[in-house]
Amino acid sequence: MTFMGIQFQPSEIAKMAVVIVTAFILSKGQDEDGASPKAFKRIMIITCIVCGLILPGKLLDGNAALRNGLPDGCSSGGYLPGNC
């Protein structure tokens, strides 16, 4: 995806959003004893939702590499010199 001439993956925005939402939940869920168990539960729910949205795209990317006959890691950032 390109925005104002800069290429980025939508999953990168989702990862940043998880970090920001986690910080927000932890800051609002503080009490005298630390973070409440509800905060952890909310963070896990949000993280699972975001991972559930990202994972199918990553799996499809890996399948495309297998169909094209590329060694594992050549199509998705795991490039090691001499392997591809």
C-alpha positions as CSV (number, residue, x, y, z in Angstrom):
1,M,0.0,0.0,0.0
2,T,1.3,3.5,-0.9
3,F,0.4,6.7,1.0
4,M,1.9,10.0,-0.1
5,G,4.7,8.2,-1.8
6,I,5.6,6.0,1.1
7,Q,5.1,2.2,0.9
8,F,3.9,0.4,4.0
9,Q,2.1,-2.7,5.1
10,P,-1.3,-2.3,6.7
11,S,-0.2,-4.8,9.4
12,E,2.4,-2.3,10.5
13,I,-0.3,0.2,11.4
14,A,-2.2,-2.6,13.2
15,K,0.9,-3.4,15.3
16,M,1.4,0.3,16.3
17,A,-2.3,0.5,17.2
18,V,-1.9,-2.6,19.5
19,V,1.0,-0.9,21.3
20,I,-0.9,2.4,21.7
21,V,-4.1,0.7,22.8
22,T,-2.1,-1.5,25.3
23,A,-0.5,1.6,26.8
24,F,-3.9,3.3,27.0
25,I,-5.5,0.3,28.7
26,L,-2.7,-0.1,31.2
27,S,-2.7,3.6,32.0
28,K,-6.4,3.7,32.7
29,G,-6.5,0.3,34.4
30,Q,-4.0,1.1,37.2
31,D,-4.9,0.8,40.8
32,E,-2.8,0.8,44.0
33,D,-1.7,-2.8,43.4
34,G,-0.8,-2.3,39.7
35,A,-2.6,-3.2,36.6
36,S,-6.0,-4.9,37.1
37,P,-6.7,-8.4,35.7
38,K,-9.4,-6.8,33.6
39,A,-6.7,-4.8,31.8
40,F,-4.8,-8.0,30.9
41,K,-8.0,-9.6,29.6
42,R,-8.8,-6.6,27.4
43,I,-5.3,-6.5,26.0
44,M,-5.4,-10.2,25.1
45,I,-8.7,-9.8,23.4
46,I,-7.6,-6.9,21.3
47,T,-4.3,-8.6,20.5
48,C,-6.0,-11.8,19.4
49,I,-8.4,-9.8,17.2
50,V,-5.5,-8.0,15.4
51,C,-3.5,-11.2,15.0
52,G,-6.6,-12.9,13.6
53,L,-6.9,-10.2,11.0
54,I,-3.2,-10.3,10.1
55,L,-2.5,-14.0,10.2
56,P,-4.6,-15.0,7.1
57,G,-2.6,-12.6,4.9
58,K,0.7,-13.9,6.2
59,L,-0.4,-17.5,5.6
60,L,-1.5,-16.6,2.0
61,D,1.9,-14.9,1.4
62,G,3.7,-18.1,2.5
63,N,1.5,-20.3,0.2
64,A,2.3,-18.1,-2.7
65,A,6.0,-18.6,-2.1
66,L,5.5,-22.4,-2.1
67,R,3.5,-22.3,-5.3
68,N,6.2,-20.3,-7.0
69,G,8.8,-22.8,-5.9
70,L,10.8,-20.3,-3.8
71,P,12.7,-21.5,-0.8
72,D,11.1,-20.6,2.6
73,G,11.9,-17.1,3.7
74,C,12.6,-15.6,0.2
75,S,9.3,-13.8,-0.2
76,S,8.7,-12.4,3.2
77,G,11.6,-10.5,4.8
78,G,13.4,-13.6,5.9
79,Y,15.9,-13.4,3.1
80,L,19.3,-15.0,3.7
81,P,22.0,-14.5,1.1
82,G,22.6,-17.6,-0.9
83,N,19.2,-19.2,-0.1
84,C,17.2,-17.6,-2.9
